[in-house]
């Protein structure tokens, strides 16, 4: 594998795509009319998912050119390098092995990277996590007063929060009765105050998720939670009582065992992971301890199996039928050739209401880069702004822009056929009515409504332009049987691999995140000024200095 990325813009496929785009006149109405088999030909199975790409602004020639681009930038080599554990995260000199987190026990051949048996390491931590989860779920783990845990509070931020909270919300029907998980991430003290409101400290377990056990927001919230526990239990008077409370009501997800112990958590109750797991790729590791407690080890294993099914598809399916590869290449097509800036993800499944937020970190932290993996400037636009809300809520909010605005917004629609709650309104199947909207929106976006069709409805001529829908608004439809742990794993892995494919085409390192570091460093430097240190305040730029001074004035 080359130490320098291939410049996609220098490939013949890129040049041919540019020429193709200049001659392409998107006409989804015409394309479907001329090609009755288009939907069948451009729909693909991905484990339990049915993925329909037919309403995208592509022809067979477009897709063939995109697949050729993938070949010419070395996607296959890069994928194999990732899967075997090469250090493709070059700025941190690390392997990228989140796919190893979901390899089944006993997978052959064993994955050995940098002299470590990765499979054995992963299974050992999963076994430890599952044993702990079973103890909590069965009541074998108790607080200091001997009462079983009824509420788990996960304290983390970024990947240590977004993944677990999204998955917990998505899999609510699988959560054990009598258990609840709450999530604290924001350093705004309101977050912790609201999350512990109404909790019984005797039945509350805190999970502090921080690989280094040094994340400012997480450790601040952990200390606040510890103070709350001591205060509510009435154990503030003696070190022995305080230590006993922490030992029974706190566990950690971290590899910094010395810092864990200094906090008061028994290192035996710390679950570890590795530097080859990026935070935004870690929900299927022990970062998911809160989820494993909530849904149980068997369901968590199903969750992992869903990831692995997609990993297998990606590794073994020719690119022309490889769903994550095709979707990643489509995103490149929209960003680099059709000028799209954003990408909407619209789940028609209320339990997936946090999925777009999860994808924001996955995609934007991964591919929001302006240099390539060798440090040279990028030669293309990179990344998109991912966003979205559940349908039908979004229909009554921002769909106007997608349907009739001036911006091209590729959109992914996700739905499940069988709901967790099959309710009826009289004789009407409400889920069927709900999914009628799912089908209608992609149809309307694709085919629109002509001026003649508007006139035929008797619309006054001066109103006709406002009621015309141009169509040719691209969508991908993803339909699953139901929202099971496996299906959720499949959806997450699908977007992980989409993100990877785009990163390879753009030649960037999708696995570092230096962009989050500068603000954190400056916050620590500014903190003394916020506390009233005049010399620190004087050291700030005029705008920051004035803002801090106004803040101090308002605080009195």
N, C-alpha and C positions, 0 to 999 in steps of 0.2 A: 504494500500500500504506500502510495506516495506521501511524503511529508508535506507536500504542497497540494492544495485543492486544485482540481481542474476548473478553470474559469468557464462556467456554463455559457457565457456569452460568446466564447470563442469556438464553440462546437458547431458543427454543421447543422445539428438538429435545432439549435437556437436560431440560427439564421433562417432555416426553413420554416420554423414556427412564426418568425416575424413576417416573412413573406405570406405565409398562410393566413395570418391574422389580418393582414392588409386586404386580402381578397375575400375574407369570410363575411358573409352577410347573414347574421344570426336570424333564423326564422323557424322557431320551434313549431309553429302551426304547420308550416310547409313541410318541414322535415318529418313530422309525424304522419301527415297526410300521404306523403310519398313513400313512407317506409313503415308499414303496419307492424313490422317485427322489431322496431326500434326499442320499445320498452323491454321486450323479452331479451334482446341481445345485450342491452346495457344495464341489466339487472343481474346481481351476483349474490351468491350465498357467502356468508362469513360466519362460520360456526352456527349459532342460532339466529343470526341476523339476516334479514333480507334487505339488500341495499340497491336502491334504484337510482342510477346515475343518468337516466334518459332525459331528464329535464335540465341538464346542464348544457351550456352553450358550446357544444363540441360536436364534431362529426367523427366518423371512423378515422379519417385522415388526421384529425387533431389528436386523437388518442394515440394513434400509431407514432406520430411525431413526438408526443410527450414520453412514450415508452422508450423511444430511441434516445431522447435526451437523458433519461435515467441511465441507460446503458453507457452513454458517452461521458457522463460525469462519474462513472464508477460506483453507482449505487450498490450493486451486488457485492463488490469487494468491501465497501464500507460497512454494509450490513453484516457480512461474515466477520469482519474485524471486531465489530461490537459484540457479536454473540460469543466469540471465542475469548474475549477479555483483553483485547489490545487496548492500550491507553489512548483512546480516541478523544478523551477530555484532555487536550494537550496543555491548556494553560494551568491545569492543576496536576498534570501527569498522573491521571487516574483512568482505570477501566470504567466502563459504563455497563453495569450488569443488572439493572432492574429486572431484566428478563430471567435472570437466575433465581429471583425470589419466588417465582411460581413454577419452576421445574418440579415435576412430581418426585416424590421420594423414590430412590432407586433408579433414577434416570441413567441411561447408558448411551455413550460412555460418560464417565464422571467428568465434571467440569473442574479442572485444576488451573488456577490463574495465579501467577506470581508465587508459585510454590504452595498455595493454599488449596485445599479441597473445598471449593466453594459450596458444592452441594451438601457436604457434611456440615459445614458451618451454618448454612441456612436452615437445614432441617433441625439442628440442635436448638437454635433460637426459637423456631416455630414450636417445637415440642415443649420448650420451657414456657412460652407464652400460652399455649393451649392448656397446659397443666394449671397455670395460674387462673386462666379464664374459667376453667371448670371449678376451681375452688371458690371463686367469687360467685359463680352462678348457682352452685349447690349450697351455699351458705357455710362452706368450710372455712372460708376466710372471713374473719369478723373484725369489727373495730375494737377499741380498748374496753368497751362495756360489754362485749360478747354478742352484739347484735350484727346481723348479716347486712351486707352492703345493698342498698336500694338505689343509690345515685352515684354514678361515676362522673367526675368532672375532669375533662381532658384539658390540660393547660399546654398550649403550644402556639406556634404562629407559622404562617406560610404553609409549606407542605406538611408540617406537623399539626395543622388545623384543617386546612381546606380539604384534604383528602378524607380524613376520618369523619368530619361533619357532613360532607357531601354523601359519603357512603352510608352513614348512619341514617340520614334523612331518606335516602333512596330505599333502604332496606327496613324501614320501620315495621312492616308486617312480620318480619322475622325476629324482632326483638323480644326477648323473654319477658313474660308478664312479671310485673313487680320490679323491673329494672328500668332506669332512665339514664341517659348520658347527656351531659351538658358540656358545652365547649367554650373556653375562654381563650381569647387571642389578643385582643386589643389592649395596649398599655393604658388606654383611657380607663381610669378606675371605675367608671360606670359599668364596664363590661363585667368585671368580677363581682361588683356589688349586686348587679341584677342576676347573675348566674347562681350566686349562693343564697339569694333571697328565698326564704321559705324552706331551706334545706335543714335536715336534722344532722348535726355533725356526727352523731353516733352511727349513722348509716351511710356516711359519705366517704368515698374513696377518691383521692386525687391522683391523676397520672400526669407527671411532669415530663413532657416530650421535648428534649433538646439534645441533639447528638453530642455537642460540646459541653452541655450544661453551663453555657455562658451567654446564651441569647438574652439580650437586655430585657425585652418585653416578657419573655417566658419566665425568667428568674425573678423579675419584679413581681409578676402576678403570683408566682409560687410562694414568695415570701408573704405577700398579702393574704393568700389562702391559708398559709400556716398560722399567721396571726389570728385570722378568723377562727380557725379550728381551736387554737388554744383558748381564745376568749370565750367561744361558745361552749366548749367542754368544761371551762373553769379549771384548766390545767396550767395556768400561767405562773403558779407560785414556785414550783420546784422543777429543776432540770430533769429529774427522773420522770416526772409526769409528762413534761413536754416531750421528752425523747420517746416515751412510750406511745404518745399520741401520734407523733410523726411516723414512727415505725409501723403502725397499724393502719394509718390513713393516707400514706403517701407511697407510691412506687414511681419508678423512673424509666423512661426510654432514653438511654444514653450510653455512651461508651466511656465517659469520663468518671470512672468509679470513685476516684479520690474526691471529686467535687460532689458527687452524689452522697458519699458518706459524710462529708463536711456539712451538708444540708440536714443530715439526720436520717436519711433513707438507707436502709440496709442494702449494701451492694448486691446481696443475693436476690433482691427484689428489683433489680435493674435489668432491662432487656436491651440488647445491643444490636447495632447494625454497622455497616461498613462504609468506608469513604467512597466506594464505587456505587453507592445509592444516593442520588440527588434527592433533596427534600421533596420536590414536586413529583418524583417517581416512587415515593416510599410508602404509599398507603397499603400496599400489599406486603410490607415488612412488619416488624414489631411496632412501627408507628401506628399500626392498626390495632393495637392492644385493646383500646376502648371498644372498637368494633367487634373484636373477637369475643369480648365479654358479653356484648349486647346480643349478638346473633349466634354465638356458640362456635366451637371449633369445626364441626361438620359443615356448617354453612360457610365458614371462612375458607375451608378447603375447596368448596364449590366455587367460591369467589376466585381463588387462585387458579382453578382449572379453567375458568372462563378466560382469564388473561392468557394462559398457556395455549389455549386453542387458537387464539389470534396470533400469538408468537409463531406457532407451527405453520399457520396459513402463510404468514409473511415470509417465513424462511423457505417454504417449499413450493409456493405457487408462482407460476410464470407471471411476469409483471403485467401482461395484458389482461389477466384475470385476477390480479392481486389487489384486493379492495383497498387496504391502507395505502399501497403505492399509488393506485389510481387517484384516490382522493387527495393525497399529498401533491401529486402532479397537477391535478385540477386547481388546487390552491395557487400553485406557481403560475399556472395559466392566467388565473384571474388577477393576481397581483402584478405580474411582470409584463403581461401582454394586453390585458383588458383594463388595467388601471384601478382595480379594486383596492380599497384601503381597510375595509372592515369585513368581518365574517360573523354572521348571526347563527347561533345555535338555539333552536326553538323546540324544547321537549314538550310534547303533548302527553305528559305524564307528571302529575303534580309532585310525586315523590322525587323527581329529578330536578326540583326547583333550584338546587345549588350546583347543578352540573355546569352551567355556563360559567359561574364564578370559578369553579375548579379549573375549567379549561383556560381561563384567563391566565392563571399562573403557569400552567403547563405549556401553553403555546407562546405567550408573550415574554415570559422569563427565559424560555429556551431560545427563541428566534429573534428577540429584539436586539440585534447585534449590527454593528456597522464595520466590523473588521472580520476577516476570514480567519480560519484556524491557524494560519501561518503568520498572522499579524498584519497582513496587507489589507488595504481598504476593499470593501465589497464592491462588486461591479454591477449590482442590481439593487432594486428595492428588496427589503427583507421584512418578514413578519406582517401580521395583520392585527388589528384590534378585534379581539373576540368578545362577543357580548350576546346577551339574550335573556329571555324570561320564558316561563311556561306559557303555552297556549292554553286557553284562549285569551288570557290576560293581555298578552302582547298585541293581539288583534285590535284591542280597544285602546291601545297606547301608541306604539311606534310603527305598526305595519303600514301606516299611511306612507311613510318615507320609503319603505321597501317596494311598495306597489307603484307609487306615482312620483317619487322623488327623482332627482337628477343623478343620484349616485348609484353605482352598481354594487349591490350587497348580496353576494352569494350566501345562501342560507341552507342550513341542515335542519331538517324536520325529523324528530325522533318520536316514535309512538310504540305502544304495546297493544297487542290484540286482546289480551285477557286481563281485565283490571283486578286489582286486589279487592275492590268494593263494587261488585256488579249490581248497582242500585237501579231502580226503575222509578220514573215519574208517571204514575198511572200505568199505561201500557207501553210507555216509551222507555227503551233501553238508553239510559243517560250516557253510558260510555259510547254507544254507537253514535249518538248525537254529537258527542265530543269529537269522535274521530271523523265524522262527516266534515267537520271544520278542518281537520288535518288534511284530508284529501282535497277539499275545496280550495284551500289556500295555495297549495302547490299548483293546482290546475289554473287558478286565476293568475298566479305569478307567471306561469309559463305561457299561457295563451291569451291573456288579457281580454280586452273588449274593444272592438273597433267603433269608429264613429257611426258607421251605418247600423251597427247593432244597437247602439245607444239611441239613434233616431227611431229605430223600429219599435222602441218601447214608448214612443210618443213624447220624448224629451224635447223641450223647447230648444231651438237652434242655438241660442246664446249660452245655454247651459251645457251643450254637447261636449265642448273641449274639456270641461272639468270632470266629466264622467267617463272619459276615454281611459282605458288601461293599455299601456303599450305592450305588455307581455314581454317575453324574452328576458324575464328575471330568473336567474338560475337557482335551482334548488336540488338538493339531494334528499331522498326519503329513506329513512332507516326504520324498519318495522321488526319488532321482536315478538315472540309468542307471549311473554309476560316478563315482568321485571324481577327476575330471580337473582341471587348472588352471582351465578355464572354469567348471566346476561350483563349485569353491571360491570363485571370484570372485562367482558368482551368490549363493551363500549369504551372503557378507560383505555384498554390496550390499543384499540383502533386509533384513538386520537394520539396516543404516545407515538405510534409508528407513523402517522400522518406528519407529526411534528418532525420526526427524524428524517423522513424523506425530503421535506422542504429544506431542512438544514443542510443536507448533503448537496442538493442542487445549488444552494447559495454558497456552499463552501465554508460554512460557519461552524463553530463549536457550540452545539445546542445544549451543552451540559455544564457550562459555568454560568455565573450570574454576578459578575463584578459590578454591574450597574446598581446593585442594591447596597454596595459597601460604603460609598462616599457619604451618602446621607446619614448612615448610622454613625460613621466616624465623626462627622461634623456635629451630630446631636450630642455626643459625649463632650465635645469641646465647648459647645454652647451652653450646656447644662449649668455650669457655674454662673454664667451671666444671668440665666433665668432665676437662679437662686439669690441674685443680688450682688454678685461679685463685680465691683465697678471696673476693676482692671480687665476682667474678661469681657465685660460689656463694651469697654472702650476699644477692644481689639476687633470688634465686628465691623463689617461694612456698614455704610450709613443706613441702608434700608433695614437690614437685620437689627441694627442697634436701635433704630426708631421703633420697630415693631415690638422688640423686647421691652423697651421703655414704656410703651403704651400698655403692654400686658401687665407690667408691674404696677402701673398707675391704676389700671382697672381692678387688680387684685387688692389694692389698698395697702 
